[in-house]
Amino acid sequence: MITATPDGVMIDVRVIPRASKSCIAGTRDDALVVRLTAPPVEGAANEALVEVLAKTLGVPKRAVTIASGEHTRHKRVRVAGIDAETARARLIGRAGCRAG
């Protein structure tokens, strides 16, 4: 799910658009599940995904790029400037969509 790269990490993500709340929802089938309020049109969900991951990981939005899967629910996201252990701790530690 999270793979180290020379400049950061690569994360396998499954996106669920049009959710009631944007959040990290846990893992499923060896991918990080991210719920997004944005619809999957005109790049809105991709933009929201970048924002959610950047905020959760504590990196600037410019450090987060979609490496593959721009038009599918299954994506590979590259994040620069963070190591795999830190990314795993921040993502899994904040997993779970809570009301409110």
C-alpha positions as a Markdown table, in Angstrom:
| # | Residue | x | y | z |
|---|---|---|---|---|
| 1 | Met | 0.0 | 0.0 | 0.0 |
| 2 | Ile | 2.8 | 2.5 | 0.9 |
| 3 | Thr | 6.1 | 2.0 | -0.9 |
| 4 | Ala | 9.3 | 4.0 | -0.3 |
| 5 | Thr | 10.8 | 5.8 | -3.3 |
| 6 | Pro | 14.1 | 7.8 | -3.5 |
| 7 | Asp | 12.3 | 11.1 | -2.9 |
| 8 | Gly | 9.3 | 10.0 | -0.8 |
| 9 | Val | 6.5 | 7.4 | -1.1 |
| 10 | Met | 4.1 | 5.9 | -3.5 |
| 11 | Ile | 0.6 | 5.2 | -2.1 |
| 12 | Asp | -2.1 | 2.9 | -3.6 |
| 13 | Val | -5.4 | 4.6 | -3.1 |
| 14 | Arg | -9.1 | 3.7 | -3.7 |
| 15 | Val | -11.3 | 6.8 | -3.9 |
| 16 | Ile | -14.9 | 7.0 | -3.0 |
| 17 | Pro | -16.4 | 10.2 | -4.5 |
| 18 | Arg | -19.6 | 11.9 | -3.5 |
| 19 | Ala | -19.2 | 10.8 | 0.2 |
| 20 | Ser | -20.9 | 12.8 | 3.0 |
| 21 | Lys | -17.5 | 13.7 | 4.4 |
| 22 | Ser | -13.9 | 13.8 | 3.1 |
| 23 | Cys | -11.7 | 11.6 | 5.2 |
| 24 | Ile | -9.2 | 8.7 | 5.3 |
| 25 | Ala | -11.5 | 5.7 | 5.8 |
| 26 | Gly | -9.0 | 3.0 | 6.4 |
| 27 | Thr | -7.7 | 0.2 | 4.1 |
| 28 | Arg | -9.3 | -2.3 | 1.7 |
| 29 | Asp | -7.6 | -4.8 | -0.6 |
| 30 | Asp | -4.1 | -3.4 | 0.1 |
| 31 | Ala | -5.1 | 0.2 | -0.7 |
| 32 | Leu | -5.8 | 3.3 | 1.3 |
| 33 | Val | -9.5 | 4.2 | 1.2 |
| 34 | Val | -10.2 | 7.9 | 0.9 |
| 35 | Arg | -13.8 | 9.2 | 0.9 |
| 36 | Leu | -14.3 | 12.6 | -0.9 |
| 37 | Thr | -17.3 | 14.9 | -1.0 |
| 38 | Ala | -16.2 | 16.0 | -4.5 |
| 39 | Pro | -17.8 | 14.4 | -7.6 |
| 40 | Pro | -15.6 | 12.6 | -10.1 |
| 41 | Val | -16.0 | 15.3 | -12.8 |
| 42 | Glu | -13.5 | 17.8 | -14.2 |
| 43 | Gly | -10.8 | 16.7 | -11.9 |
| 44 | Ala | -12.7 | 17.8 | -8.7 |
| 45 | Ala | -12.1 | 14.5 | -6.9 |
| 46 | Asn | -8.4 | 14.4 | -7.9 |
| 47 | Glu | -8.0 | 17.9 | -6.5 |
| 48 | Ala | -9.8 | 17.0 | -3.3 |
| 49 | Leu | -7.7 | 13.8 | -2.9 |
| 50 | Val | -4.5 | 15.9 | -3.2 |
| 51 | Glu | -5.8 | 18.3 | -0.5 |
| 52 | Val | -6.8 | 15.5 | 1.9 |
| 53 | Leu | -3.5 | 13.6 | 1.6 |
| 54 | Ala | -1.4 | 16.8 | 1.8 |
| 55 | Lys | -3.2 | 17.9 | 5.0 |
| 56 | Thr | -3.1 | 14.5 | 6.6 |
| 57 | Leu | 0.5 | 13.9 | 5.8 |
| 58 | Gly | 1.6 | 17.4 | 6.7 |
| 59 | Val | 3.2 | 18.2 | 3.3 |
| 60 | Pro | 2.5 | 21.0 | 0.8 |
| 61 | Lys | -0.1 | 20.2 | -1.9 |
| 62 | Arg | 2.7 | 20.5 | -4.5 |
| 63 | Ala | 4.4 | 17.5 | -3.0 |
| 64 | Val | 1.4 | 15.3 | -3.8 |
| 65 | Thr | 0.9 | 14.1 | -7.4 |
| 66 | Ile | -1.3 | 11.5 | -9.0 |
| 67 | Ala | 1.1 | 9.1 | -10.8 |
| 68 | Ser | -1.6 | 6.9 | -12.4 |
| 69 | Gly | -5.3 | 6.4 | -12.4 |
| 70 | Glu | -6.5 | 10.0 | -12.9 |
| 71 | His | -9.7 | 8.8 | -14.4 |
| 72 | Thr | -10.4 | 5.7 | -12.2 |
| 73 | Arg | -11.1 | 5.0 | -8.5 |
| 74 | His | -7.9 | 3.1 | -8.1 |
| 75 | Lys | -4.9 | 5.5 | -8.1 |
| 76 | Arg | -1.2 | 5.6 | -7.4 |
| 77 | Val | -0.2 | 8.8 | -5.6 |
| 78 | Arg | 3.4 | 10.0 | -5.3 |
| 79 | Val | 4.2 | 12.1 | -2.2 |
| 80 | Ala | 7.6 | 13.8 | -2.0 |
| 81 | Gly | 9.4 | 14.7 | 1.2 |
| 82 | Ile | 8.2 | 12.0 | 3.5 |
| 83 | Asp | 9.4 | 8.6 | 4.5 |
| 84 | Ala | 7.2 | 5.4 | 4.4 |
| 85 | Glu | 7.2 | 5.0 | 8.2 |
| 86 | Thr | 6.0 | 8.5 | 8.8 |
| 87 | Ala | 3.4 | 8.3 | 6.1 |
| 88 | Arg | 2.0 | 5.0 | 7.4 |
| 89 | Ala | 1.8 | 6.4 | 10.9 |
| 90 | Arg | 0.0 | 9.6 | 9.8 |
| 91 | Leu | -2.4 | 7.9 | 7.5 |
| 92 | Ile | -3.3 | 4.8 | 9.6 |
| 93 | Gly | -3.3 | 6.9 | 12.8 |
| 94 | Arg | -6.0 | 9.2 | 11.3 |
| 95 | Ala | -8.1 | 6.5 | 9.6 |
| 96 | Gly | -11.7 | 6.3 | 10.3 |
| 97 | Cys | -14.5 | 8.7 | 9.2 |
| 98 | Arg | -16.3 | 10.1 | 12.2 |
| 99 | Ala | -19.4 | 12.1 | 12.2 |
| 100 | Gly | -19.2 | 15.7 | 13.1 |
